Structure formats: structure tokens, C-alpha cells
Amino acid sequence: MDGEGFHIEKTTSSNGSTIHSVDFTFDLVREDWANYVKNSLDVDKELKPKLVTRVLGVEGARLKIHYSSVDLKALRTSVSSFFDMADIVVQTINQFHSTQA
């Protein structure tokens, strides 16, 4: 499934297990803001690193996120938690930006 800013995929690994993955992007106003969000969220490691992998990257002002897991429930929980944390970071950036304007 593809859409603007996200891609969902289900594949089979060489050992026959199903791997679920999701890629999505956040477009921020400035590149340094994308790095702030990435660096803030990078310190919070996955609770189940044997089940879920997360890769964050920055391309200009775009934050790129990739998640994959063999457990669909663990993937859903991780992605949901990521959105909650990312929302807090972006709100914080917006709050400080608006006080400096």
C-alpha cells in the first residue's frame, strides 16, 4: 500500500517468516528541525528490539522513518508510540519557535 508519505509492505524472509514493514516521512519546515526530531527520538530505543527494528534518517527537511517486524502487533504498538512521541517533539519545537518570532 502506498500513499503520500507512507508505504506499507508484507514480505516473506528466506526462513519463511512474514516480515511487515512500514515507511513514512514527516516534512518539517527546516532541516535542523528534522534533525532535532530525529535526535530526540533516536535516544528512545525500541522496547522489543528482537521483534521490531526502526531506522530514522534525514533528507533535507524531511524525516524518513522505517519500521519492520515479524510481529504485526509489536509493529503497530511501536509505530503508534512513535507518533505520540514525535507529536510531543514537534509541539515543543513549535512552542519555542513561536516564542522566538
Residue, then its C-alpha position, 0 to 999 in steps of 0.5 A: m500500500d502506498g500513499e503520500g508519505f507512507h508505504i506499507e509492505k508484507t514480505t516473506s524472509s528466506n526462513g519463511s517468516t512474514i516480515h511487515s514493514v512500514d515507511f513514512t516521512f514527516d516534512l518539517v519546515r527546516e532541516d535542523w528541525a528534522n534533525y532535532v526530531k530525529n535526535s530526540l527520538d533516536v535516544d528512545k530505543e525500541l522496547k522489543p528490539k528482537l521483534v521490531t527494528r526502526v531506522l530514522g534518517v534525514e533528507g533535507a527537511r524531511l524525516k524518513i522513518h522505517y519500521s519492520s517486524v515479524d510481529l504485526k502487533a509489536l509493529r503497530t504498538s511501536v509505530s503508534s508510540f512513535f507518533d505520540m512521541a514525535d507529536i510531543v517533539v514537534q509541539t515543543i519545537n513549535q512552542f519555542h519557535s513561536t516564542q522566538a518570532 
